[in-house]
């Protein structure tokens, strides 16, 4: 993930970054996984202030659909704001799971 950040920032906007690895690192990943990290006071992310980090690990192109789903969900400023203040796993999962109408729009 650090190597990927040197290529281009994974800052998405709305205080959210979605770091992921390089193509060369895929061979070290056994299955796709997401993480969720909150930084209530924010951290510097290549000159931007980030309060939510959602790292992605994937050994195939499935990360593209994961990124697309996250981008759709996080395009709503209200969702991004709620993520910054989420206090439970269920709340985070609810916010990050695309709604049926978002998938087909």
Secondary structure as UniProt FT lines:
FT   HELIX           2..7
FT   STRAND          11..13
FT   TURN            14..15
FT   STRAND          16..17
FT   HELIX           23..28
FT   STRAND          33..34
FT   STRAND          37..45
FT   TURN            46..47
FT   STRAND          48..53
FT   STRAND          56..57
FT   HELIX           62..74
FT   HELIX           77..85
FT   HELIX           89..96
FT   HELIX           100..103
//
